[in-house]
Amino acid sequence: MDFLKRQAALRAHLRRQHVDAMLISHLPNLRYLCGFSGSNGLLVVGPRQTTLFTDGRYREQARQEVTGARVVIETKGDLWRAAAAELGPKQRLAIEADRITLAQRKRLFAHWKGLHRLVLTQGWVERQRVIKDADEIAALRRAINLASSVLEATLARMRRGMKETELAGWLEFSLRQAGGEGLAFETIVVGGARGARIHGQPGPQPLPRRGFVVMDYGVRLAGYHSDMTRTIHIGRPTAKARQIYQVVRDAQSAALAAIKPGVAASAIDRAARRVIQKAGFGAYFPHSTGHGVGLEIHEAPRLGATSQDLLQAGQVVTVEPGIYIPGWGGVRIEDVALVTATGAEGLTPTPKELLTYGL
Ligand SMILES: [Mn+2]
């Protein structure tokens, strides 16, 4: 990961904004700029020097991980005071307004008398993170391939009467066994009518004797997140089940085909939604079509009807339309795609044919 290049790009932005330094508190942004993956840290990017402040628990980890920043281990327990001491008394300072609490702001100003020179910012580092570099794309591919690789063996463990939680557990164990650092988010495994809960948590309910099971899961690897959903069917699908699955698949294909640089992110959402509306299920697709993914599971751009984002080469986004019918169930199919110079490259290798299992 080229941390120095990322810091140089941020410094160029600070100069354009006539800001002397930036105090960064959002942990994924710290990781992006200097490699630090600990859970407590502040980064000051000054005109010539970058300094990471963390506590004694991370001494060894910071020594190994951090590139392009001086590391200060704060032993008195207040990183905000330590960072304030680093700031010049006359500097114009940018802070991440949407990533700082009122209590932290108070601590900063207890030690730095520069309130009138404070610049409240949002998304300065996140804007850089939107375009993934080659190292990041490689990391995302590894996470996505790992997650895809465990699905088949997990599905082979399904048994009649198995609880949703147990299937989710096998999925999560397999991700860990294959080398996953952690889960990308809380695994969703919901069967039968419960599949209509878009963000349902697995429960003690048994897998349906006949019906869909929605599995939405991801793994974190080297800080990067995967995100995929497959919906499988237990028992013989009805004509309605087949139809709904096909509509979702067609909606996803239409969205993937619409991706290319310069296109509005909202147009991708429209492409998926149009297919679902035409089939008469428009009222049953209440969420947006996708989102960026990287050091965070949800980041820019947002592929939704009201999104102002424009697609650009190097963005990595999910495409995940679905249909959810109360009392009946749900179907979602989710892949990750890389926006290329000419279109989209699907990064999720798992096939999308309707898979049916007899238990
Ligand atoms: Mn997703």
Boltz pocket constraint, residues with backbone or C-beta under 6 A from the ligand:
constraints:
  - pocket:
      binder: B
      contacts: [[A, 227], [A, 228], [A, 297], [A, 318], [A, 320], [A, 334]]
      max_distance: 6.0
